[in-house]
Structure formats: structure tokens, C-alpha cells
Amino acid sequence: MSVEKHLKEFLIHQIKQKLSKIQQEIQQIENPPPDLKILSYGIVIGYIDIVTEKEISSERIAKWKDLISQGNKLTILISKDEKLKIMETLWKEGIAEKVSIANYEINLFLP
């Protein structure tokens, strides 16, 4: 199993824990992107796509545009170090104002 796959599983676990506190449920999507569907009381209220810089492609951007055009809320979760790059891409594609960006950072402290 790749490091990226383990990282995604870890992030999905953390997202599920965080959103369960506010009565929201997360379901993984079988054919990503996006990776996750957010539900509140059984109603889809948005999507989360966990991406790395390597995964950004014209096909993925087309799927984002399709989701947005249908009135869906989309949050892209990306490494803090890659946030500027994704923002530049979203502005070039004309969808920056319609997408929420969330970022993560992993810190390891050793004695």
C-alpha cells in the first residue's frame, strides 16, 4: 500500500471524527474524485476531494466543474505546502470562488 493511500485513509478517519461531532456523516465514494460525500441526516450537503499535487489533472478539474455546476458544495483538502499551487490552478480554471480549500499539515516532534 502506498504512502499516499495510507495518508488518505488517515485523513478520512480524522475527517469522520471531526464531522461526526456536528451531526454530519462521511461516506467514501467508490469511484473518486471526489473521495468523500458529506451527509447530514441522510441528505448530501457537499463533497470533499483529498488531493496531492500529482493528482491534479484536467479530468479531475472537469469533475470538479461538473459537481459545482450541479449546485454541489466542494471542498478540496490539500497539503498546506501545496495550497498556493491549487489556488493558482483554481483561479486559472475560473472556479476558485466556488470551491472551499482545506489544508492539513503533519508535524512530527521527536525528543
N, CA and C of each residue as an Amber inpcrd file, in Angstrom:
protein
   333
   0.8530000  -1.1730000   0.0000000   0.0000000   0.0000000   0.0000000
   0.9010000   1.2390000   0.0000000   0.5670000   2.1990000  -0.8250000
   1.4020000   3.3840000  -0.9600000   1.2410000   4.3340000   0.2320000
   2.2280000   5.1850000   0.3860000   2.1950000   6.1880000   1.4560000
   0.9960000   7.1110000   1.2600000   0.7290000   7.5010000  -0.0050000
  -0.4110000   8.3880000  -0.2690000  -1.7290000   7.7370000   0.1290000
  -1.8690000   6.4310000  -0.1230000  -3.1030000   5.7330000   0.2440000
  -3.2650000   5.6990000   1.7640000  -2.1760000   5.4370000   2.4840000
  -2.2330000   5.4570000   3.9500000  -2.5810000   6.8500000   4.4610000
  -1.9920000   7.8560000   3.8520000  -2.2770000   9.2350000   4.2540000
  -3.7500000   9.5560000   4.0400000  -4.2990000   9.1690000   2.8750000
  -5.7220000   9.4240000   2.6160000  -6.6040000   8.7230000   3.6420000
  -6.2740000   7.4770000   3.9640000  -7.0730000   6.7490000   4.9540000
  -7.0180000   7.4380000   6.3190000  -5.8500000   7.9070000   6.6930000
  -5.7040000   8.6280000   7.9550000  -6.5410000   9.9110000   7.9400000
  -6.4530000  10.6720000   6.8530000  -7.2120000  11.9230000   6.7600000
  -8.7110000  11.6590000   6.7640000  -9.1530000  10.6220000   6.0820000
 -10.5810000  10.2720000   6.0760000 -11.0430000   9.9430000   7.4910000
 -10.2460000   9.1880000   8.2210000 -10.5810000   8.8540000   9.6140000
 -10.7180000  10.1260000  10.4550000  -9.7760000  11.0480000  10.3050000
  -9.8060000  12.2940000  11.0670000 -11.0230000  13.1490000  10.6930000
 -11.3270000  13.2140000   9.4120000 -12.4890000  13.9840000   8.9530000
 -13.7740000  13.3940000   9.5170000 -13.8930000  12.0680000   9.4730000
 -15.0860000  11.4070000  10.0200000 -15.2670000  11.7480000  11.4940000
 -14.1890000  11.7000000  12.2550000 -14.2830000  12.0170000  13.6810000
 -14.7170000  13.4600000  13.9040000 -14.1240000  14.3600000  13.1600000
 -14.4240000  15.7860000  13.3370000 -15.8810000  16.0980000  12.9600000
 -16.3330000  15.5950000  11.8270000 -17.6820000  15.9320000  11.3670000
 -18.7750000  15.1880000  12.1350000 -18.4430000  14.0470000  12.7210000
 -19.4630000  13.3320000  13.4960000 -19.8830000  14.1390000  14.7250000
 -19.0160000  15.0050000  15.1840000 -19.3320000  15.8450000  16.3420000
 -20.4000000  16.8800000  16.0250000 -20.5800000  17.1980000  14.7440000
 -21.5900000  18.1940000  14.3590000 -22.7060000  17.5500000  13.5290000
 -22.9660000  16.2680000  13.8080000 -24.0720000  15.5340000  13.1990000
 -23.9540000  15.4110000  11.6780000 -22.7440000  15.2570000  11.1940000
 -22.5520000  15.0260000   9.7670000 -21.8500000  13.6910000   9.5790000
 -22.2490000  13.0030000   8.5280000 -21.7130000  11.6830000   8.2310000
 -20.8750000  11.7650000   6.9550000 -19.8530000  10.9490000   6.8910000
 -18.9920000  10.8990000   5.7170000 -19.1110000   9.5290000   5.0740000
 -19.2800000   9.5010000   3.7640000 -19.2680000   8.2490000   3.0210000
 -18.1950000   8.3250000   1.9410000 -17.4070000   7.2460000   1.8400000
 -16.4120000   7.1950000   0.7850000 -17.0980000   6.8870000  -0.5300000
 -16.6060000   7.4950000  -1.5930000 -17.1530000   7.2830000  -2.9290000
 -16.3000000   6.2300000  -3.6240000 -16.9620000   5.2730000  -4.2600000
 -16.2480000   4.1630000  -4.8780000 -15.3650000   4.5810000  -6.0440000
 -15.8010000   5.5430000  -6.8290000 -15.0400000   5.9770000  -7.9950000
 -14.6780000   7.4500000  -7.8800000 -13.6650000   7.7470000  -7.0390000
 -13.2790000   9.1540000  -6.8970000 -12.6730000   9.6910000  -8.1820000
 -12.5590000  10.9730000  -8.3630000 -12.8750000  12.0190000  -7.4200000
 -14.3470000  12.3960000  -7.4500000 -14.8390000  13.0450000  -6.4570000
 -14.2180000  13.3240000  -5.1670000 -14.1410000  12.0520000  -4.3290000
 -13.4360000  12.1440000  -3.2230000 -13.2270000  10.9800000  -2.3650000
 -14.3720000  10.7360000  -1.3960000 -14.9920000  11.8250000  -0.9190000
 -15.9820000  11.7140000   0.1480000 -17.2500000  12.5040000  -0.1410000
 -18.3370000  11.9730000   0.3880000 -19.6300000  12.6500000   0.3240000
 -20.0020000  13.0010000   1.7570000 -20.4300000  14.2460000   1.9860000
 -20.8400000  14.6940000   3.3230000 -22.3630000  14.6550000   3.3850000
 -22.8980000  14.0020000   4.3980000 -24.3390000  13.9070000   4.5680000
 -24.7320000  14.4490000   5.9420000 -25.8880000  15.0500000   5.9830000
 -26.4680000  15.4920000   7.2420000 -27.8980000  14.9760000   7.2700000
 -28.1600000  14.1010000   8.2020000 -29.4760000  13.4690000   8.3050000
 -29.8850000  12.8200000   6.9860000 -28.9220000  12.1860000   6.3100000
 -29.1880000  11.4510000   5.0830000 -29.2180000  12.2770000   3.8110000
 -29.0440000  13.5720000   3.9100000 -29.0790000  14.4590000   2.7390000
 -27.6560000  14.8820000   2.3900000 -27.3060000  14.7640000   1.1110000
 -25.9690000  15.1640000   0.6700000 -25.8510000  16.6800000   0.7550000
 -24.8390000  17.1360000   1.5020000 -24.6390000  18.5890000   1.6310000
 -23.3110000  19.0480000   1.0260000 -22.5140000  18.1070000   0.5430000
 -21.2650000  18.5080000  -0.0910000 -20.3390000  17.3370000  -0.3380000
 -19.2020000  17.6700000  -0.9120000 -18.1950000  16.6690000  -1.2550000
 -16.8250000  17.1580000  -0.8120000 -15.9540000  16.1990000  -0.5070000
 -14.5640000  16.5120000  -0.1700000 -13.6700000  15.6980000  -1.0980000
 -12.7090000  16.3720000  -1.6940000 -11.7280000  15.6990000  -2.5330000
 -10.3560000  15.8980000  -1.9050000  -9.7060000  14.8030000  -1.5610000
  -8.3770000  14.8440000  -0.9630000  -7.3730000  14.6600000  -2.0900000
  -6.5510000  15.6820000  -2.3350000  -5.6510000  15.6220000  -3.4850000
  -4.2090000  15.9600000  -3.1160000  -3.3370000  15.4510000  -3.9460000
  -1.9370000  15.8520000  -3.8970000  -1.6530000  16.5560000  -5.2190000
  -0.5620000  17.2550000  -5.2700000  -0.2150000  17.9800000  -6.4890000
  -0.1450000  17.0380000  -7.6880000   0.3310000  15.8180000  -7.4800000
   0.4590000  14.8340000  -8.5600000  -0.8980000  14.4270000  -9.1300000
  -1.9410000  14.5280000  -8.3200000  -3.2670000  14.0630000  -8.7370000
  -4.0930000  15.1080000  -9.4750000  -3.5980000  16.3170000  -9.5720000
  -4.3660000  17.3620000 -10.2550000  -4.2020000  17.1780000 -11.7610000
  -5.3240000  16.9400000 -12.4200000  -5.3140000  16.7020000 -13.8590000
  -6.5140000  17.3890000 -14.4860000  -6.5120000  17.4840000 -15.7940000
  -7.6420000  18.1130000 -16.4790000  -8.9260000  17.3060000 -16.2610000
  -8.8150000  15.9770000 -16.1550000 -10.0020000  15.1420000 -15.9120000
 -10.5820000  15.4190000 -14.5240000  -9.7110000  15.5640000 -13.5480000
 -10.1680000  15.8350000 -12.1850000 -10.8290000  17.2140000 -12.1120000
 -10.2170000  18.1900000 -12.7450000 -10.7860000  19.5440000 -12.7560000
 -12.1420000  19.5400000 -13.4490000 -12.2800000  18.7560000 -14.5120000
 -13.5690000  18.6500000 -15.2020000 -14.6340000  18.0640000 -14.2690000
 -14.2630000  17.0910000 -13.4550000 -15.2180000  16.5190000 -12.4900000
 -15.6070000  17.5470000 -11.4360000 -14.6190000  18.3570000 -10.9990000
 -14.9290000  19.4160000 -10.0330000 -15.9210000  20.3940000 -10.6360000
 -15.6740000  20.8090000 -11.8690000 -16.5650000  21.7660000 -12.5400000
 -17.9680000  21.1940000 -12.6790000 -18.0630000  19.9040000 -12.9940000
 -19.3660000  19.2600000 -13.1300000 -20.1140000  19.2620000 -11.8010000
 -19.4350000  18.9020000 -10.7160000 -20.0620000  18.9180000  -9.3850000
 -20.5740000  20.3080000  -9.0360000 -19.7390000  21.3100000  -9.2590000
 -20.1010000  22.6890000  -8.9340000 -21.2840000  23.1570000  -9.7760000
 -21.2770000  22.7980000 -11.0500000 -22.3560000  23.2370000 -11.9530000
 -23.7100000  22.6590000 -11.5440000 -23.6910000  21.5500000 -10.8210000
 -24.9330000  20.9320000 -10.3420000 -25.3830000  21.5150000  -9.0020000
 -24.6510000  22.5300000  -8.5330000 -25.0260000  23.1960000  -7.2870000
 -24.4580000  22.5500000  -6.0410000 -23.5110000  21.6470000  -6.1990000
 -22.9090000  20.9760000  -5.0490000 -21.7860000  21.8000000  -4.4430000
 -21.6290000  21.6780000  -3.1360000 -20.5200000  22.3150000  -2.4350000
 -19.3240000  21.3690000  -2.5300000 -18.1660000  21.9230000  -2.8570000
 -16.9540000  21.1170000  -2.9830000 -15.8600000  21.7130000  -2.1090000
 -15.2500000  20.8570000  -1.3040000 -14.0860000  21.2350000  -0.5080000
 -12.9160000  20.3920000  -0.9790000 -11.8170000  21.0570000  -1.2690000
 -10.6030000  20.3590000  -1.6650000  -9.6560000  20.3870000  -0.4770000
  -9.2180000  19.2040000  -0.0700000  -8.2880000  19.0770000   1.0480000
  -6.9040000  18.7930000   0.4700000  -5.9640000  19.6600000   0.7860000
  -4.6270000  19.5690000   0.2150000  -3.5840000  19.9150000   1.2670000
  -2.3870000  19.4450000   1.0670000  -1.2870000  19.7560000   1.9800000
  -1.0900000  21.2700000   2.0610000  -0.7610000  21.7490000   3.2420000
  -0.5430000  23.1770000   3.4420000   0.5060000  23.7200000   2.4690000
   1.5150000  22.9220000   2.1700000   2.5820000  23.3410000   1.2590000
   2.1080000  23.5030000  -0.1860000   1.0010000  22.8580000  -0.5410000
   0.5080000  22.8970000  -1.9150000  -0.6820000  23.8340000  -2.1010000
  -1.0840000  24.5190000  -1.0400000  -2.2760000  25.3620000  -1.0930000
  -2.1700000  26.4590000  -2.1510000  -1.0550000  27.1290000  -2.2290000
  -0.8840000  28.2070000  -3.2050000  -0.9920000  27.6810000  -4.6350000
  -0.3990000  26.5250000  -4.8930000  -0.4390000  25.9410000  -6.2390000
  -1.8750000  25.6100000  -6.6600000  -2.6470000  25.0150000  -5.7410000
  -4.0210000  24.6630000  -6.0960000  -4.8580000  25.9180000  -6.3000000
  -4.6230000  26.9460000  -5.4950000  -5.3660000  28.1940000  -5.6680000
  -5.0910000  28.8020000  -7.0460000  -3.8350000  28.7940000  -7.4660000
  -3.4890000  29.3090000  -8.7960000  -4.2190000  28.5310000  -9.8810000
  -4.2510000  27.2150000  -9.7410000  -4.9460000  26.3630000 -10.7150000
  -6.4380000  26.6690000 -10.7390000  -7.0450000  26.7990000  -9.5650000
  -8.4850000  27.0730000  -9.4930000  -8.8250000  28.4280000 -10.0950000
  -7.9740000  29.4390000  -9.8830000  -8.2080000  30.7570000 -10.4910000
  -8.1060000  30.6700000 -12.0050000  -7.1090000  29.9490000 -12.5010000
  -6.9470000  29.7890000 -13.9590000  -8.1550000  29.1010000 -14.5740000
  -8.7560000  28.1710000 -13.8230000  -9.9150000  27.4210000 -14.3170000
 -11.2370000  28.1570000 -14.0930000 -11.1880000  29.2830000 -13.3720000
 -12.3880000  30.0780000 -13.1480000 -13.3320000  29.5270000 -12.0940000
 -12.8310000  28.6910000 -11.1880000 -13.7120000  28.1050000 -10.1650000
 -13.2470000  28.3770000  -8.7370000 -12.2540000  29.2350000  -8.5730000
 -11.6970000  29.4750000  -7.2350000 -12.7400000  29.9930000  -6.2490000
 -13.6390000  30.8450000  -6.6950000 -14.6230000  31.4190000  -5.7760000
 -15.7540000  30.4450000  -5.4430000 -15.8030000  29.2990000  -6.1440000
 -16.8790000  28.3320000  -5.9220000 -16.4230000  27.1020000  -5.1470000
 -15.1470000  27.0510000  -4.7930000 -14.5730000  25.8890000  -4.1230000
 -13.9890000  26.3190000  -2.7770000 -14.1840000  25.4860000  -1.7640000
 -13.5470000  25.7310000  -0.4640000 -12.2440000  24.9370000  -0.4150000
 -11.2420000  25.5510000   0.1830000  -9.9570000  24.8810000   0.3300000
  -9.7150000  24.6120000   1.8120000  -9.3970000  23.3770000   2.1190000
  -8.9820000  22.9990000   3.4720000  -7.5770000  22.4400000   3.3340000
  -6.7760000  22.6280000   4.3470000  -5.4260000  22.0840000   4.2430000
  -5.0620000  21.3330000   5.5100000  -4.0610000  20.5010000   5.3670000
  -3.5610000  19.7470000   6.5040000  -2.0500000  19.8810000   6.5670000
  -1.5440000  19.6510000   7.7510000  -0.1080000  19.6850000   7.9690000
   0.2130000  18.6040000   8.9890000   1.2020000  17.8320000   8.6990000
   1.6080000  16.7820000   9.6180000   2.9460000  17.1710000  10.2130000
   2.9690000  17.2350000  11.5220000   4.1950000  17.5780000  12.2520000
   4.6280000  16.3960000  13.0800000   5.8930000  16.1200000  13.0470000
   6.4460000  15.0480000  13.8420000   7.4910000  15.6430000  14.7650000
   7.2790000  15.4810000  16.0570000   8.2060000  16.0150000  17.0500000
   8.9060000  14.8390000  17.7310000  10.1990000  14.8490000  17.6660000
  10.9900000  13.7910000  18.2990000  11.8570000  14.4010000  19.3980000
  12.0940000  13.6280000  20.4470000  12.9280000  14.1630000  21.5440000
  14.3790000  14.3120000  21.1220000
